[in-house]
């Protein structure tokens, strides 16, 4: 079995759990604007590191040009926020723990129909990739990608800067991208563009298992997973909610499920997405290490 890297859990949902609002136009990026906000974000990162995470994701999921311009920032100020986010994560990372930059869809990550034209994608993903490179991240998670087209542009932007790109797709319960595109096609195309690892994230545990089976059947690797754990019973699917939504999967069940997938699919990276807490990561750390959850 390959060595498995332990990722962290949700950042925005963990901020929500501690009372920070995550709503348009900032989507939680405003936590970077004040000393109190940066202190809270740093504490979130530290708790994941204490839980055993070997990669901390900088809070750059929403620090793209499009989002920050809507929030009223000039491009230079937007760039400073990218560097600030990486700096907060780096300060919280113990020796040996890597910091990943996060690149998400430039529009709503759950609405493939909003993905803009190729020329806009190239400009915006190159901008963020360049600033992540200059800020000194160790790798980049191109994550929650809902279309093959945008995933490829983001991966190409990262690799053009000489950085390591991991690509992660958000999938339906049937294992396709939200766009309806086949996951195996998306994975292989992203690999040809330079992605080192293919992951599934922000997908329900059920959908994650289906997607991992599809990747395995297609002979695609290396692979990883960090599922969405939010209990969205009674809430619209893939719709932002401006409040903390508790995890519907307990720490023991989560850790056991990921440990089983790790063994079955030779996962090289495991962690949690929305709703996952440091307690979930700590349980997963024990399970991956062969202990109890």
N, C-alpha and C positions, 0 to 999 in steps of 0.2 A: 504493500500500500504506500502511495506517495506521501511525502510530508504534507501536512495540512496546516494552512495559515488560518489563524482565528481572526476574523473581522470584528468590528464593533457592532452596535445596533443602531436604532433610529436616533437621529440628532434632533430634527424638528419636533418629532413627537415627544422626545424627552424634554425639550424646552417647554413644550405645552404642558407636560406633566408637572413642571415646576412653575407654571403660571405665566409663561411668556406667550403672548399672542402670535399666532401664525396665520396671517391674513394678507390679502392683496392690499397694496402693491408690493409690500416688502417680503411677505412669506417667511418671516423670521430672520431675514438678513439684518434687520435693524438691531439685532442683539449685538452686532459688531460696532455700533455707533457710540456706545457709552461704556465707561469703566465697569459699571455694575453689570451690564449685559455681557461684556467680555469675561468678567469674572465667573458668571453663571456658565457660559459656554465652556470655559476652561475647566470648570468643575465637572461638567458632563463628560468631557474628554478624559479627565483623570479617572473618573469612576469606571469608564470602560477599560482604561489601561490597568487599573487595579483588578478588574475582573478577569484579566488575562488577554485582552485584545492585543494582537501583534501588528495590526494596522489600524490607525485612527484616520477617519475620513474628515478632512477639513470641511468647514461649513461653507462650501462653495457651490452647493447644488443649485442655488438661485442667484449666484453672482454673475449672471451673464449680462451682456450689454443691454439686451432688450428689456429685461426685467428691471435693471437698475435705472435705465433711462425713464421707464414708466414711473419709477419712484422719485424722479426729479433730479437724479445725479448726473453731473457731467462725466465724460468718459474717464478723465484723470481721477476723479473721486471714486468712480466705480473700480478702477484698477487698484486703488489703495485699499479698498475693502477686500479684494481678492488676497492681497498680501497680508492684510490684517488677519483674515480667517486662517491662512496657513500658519502665520506666526503664533496664533493662539493654540492651534493644535500642536505645533512643534514644541512650544513651551510646556505643554502638558504631557508630552510623550517621553517616557523613560528611555534610557539608553537601550538601543536595539529594537525599539518599536518604530515602525515606519509610518510616515504621514502620506496619505493619498489625497490628491486633488479629486474633486467630484465634478464631472461634466454631465449635465442633464439635458433633456430636450429644451430648446430655447423657448418653446411655448408650453402649454399644458401637457405634462407627461402622460396623461391619460386620454388625450384627444388627438389621435393621429391626423385627423382632418385639418388640424391647425398648423402642421409642419410647413414652414415657409419654403420658398423656392431655393434651389441649390446655391445660387450666388449669395443669398443672404446667410445660408448655413455656413458656407465656406468662410465668410468674413467673421461671423460671430464666434464660431468654434476656434478659428485661428487666434482670435483676440484672447479668449480665455485660456487656451492652451499656452500661448506665449507668456502670459502673466503667471500661470501656474509653474511654468518652467523657471521663470525668473525668481519666483518665490521659493524655489528649491524643494518641491515635492519629490517624493521617492518613486511614485508611480501615479497613474491617473485611472480612476474608475469612470469609464464612460457608461453611465448607469441609467436604468429605468427607460431604456430606449424602446419606443413603441413602433418605430419603422426602421426598415433596413437602410433606407436612403440616408436618414439623419445619422444613424449609427456609423456608417461608413465615413461620412464627412468628419465626424468627431474623432474617430480613430485615426484617420489620415492627418488631422490637425495635430494630434498628440505625437504621432510617430515622426512627423516632419520636424518637430522640436527636439527629437532625439530621446523622448521619454518612453517608458514602458506603458502600454495601454492594456487594460483589462476591459472587456465589453460585457455589459449585462443587460438583459432584455426583460421587460415586463410582459407577462403572458396571460392569456385567457385560461379558463379552467380546462380547455381542450388542448392547451399547449402551443397555440399559435401566438404570434405577436398580436398586440391589440389591433394592429392594422389588418390582421387576417393573413399576413405573410407566413410561410412555413418557417419554423424555428431553425431547422437544419440548414436551409438555404441562407438565412440571415447569419447564422453562426459561421458557416464556411466562407461567406463573402467578407464578413468582418475579419476573419483570420487572414484572408488574402490581403486585406488592407493593412494588416500589421498587428491585430489584437493577439496578445500572448495567451490569454485565458478567456473562456466564455462562461458567463454566469447567468443565473436566473434570479431576479430580485423583485421586490414589491409585488409579488404574486402570492395568492393564498397558498397555504401548505399543500392543499390538494392539487392545485394547478402546478405548483413547483414540482411535485412528484411526477406528474404527467410529463412536464417539460424535460425533466432529467432523464426519464425513460426514453423520450424521443431522441435526445442527444446521444444517449448510450447506444440506441439501436442504429443511429447513423454513424457511429464510430468516431464521434467528435470529442476531442479532449485537448488540453486539460480543461476541466469544468469545475464550477463551484456554485454555491447557492446561499442566498440570504433572504428568506421569505418575509412577507408582510404578516404580522400577527394581530393586527387590530380586529376587534370584534365589531364588525359593521352590521350586525343584525338590526334590521329596521332602518338602516341608513342607505341612501342611494350608492350604488357601486361607483367607484372611481370618482367620487365627488369630495372636494375639500370640506372639512368640518373644522370650524374655528373653536375647537375645544379638545381636551385630551380624550381620546377613545381608548379605553383599557384593552390590554391584550386579551384575546380570546383563547390563547394557548398558554398554559402554565409552564413554568420553567422546566419541570421534570419531563413533561411530554415533548416540549420543544427540543430539549437536549437529546432525548432518546431518538426522536425522529431524525434530527440532523446526523447523529452518530450512525444511525442505520443507513441513511443515504450515503454518508461518507464511505462506509464499508461496501455498499452495493455498487456505487458509481465511481469509486476512487476519487472523491472530491478533493481538490487541492486547496479550496478556500471555503469556509463556512462562517456564517454569522446571522445577524437579524436585520430586518429593515423596519418599516413603520411599526410602532408598538413594542418592539423589542427593547428591553431595559438592560442595565448592567447586571441585574440578577439573572436574566436569561443568558447573557454571555458568560457569566461565571459558571452557571450550570453546564453550559456547552463546553467550556474549558475543562471541567472535571470529566465530562463524558468522553471528550476527545482524548484526554490523557489516560483514559481507562479506569477512572474512578467512578464514584457514584454521583448521581445528580441530586 
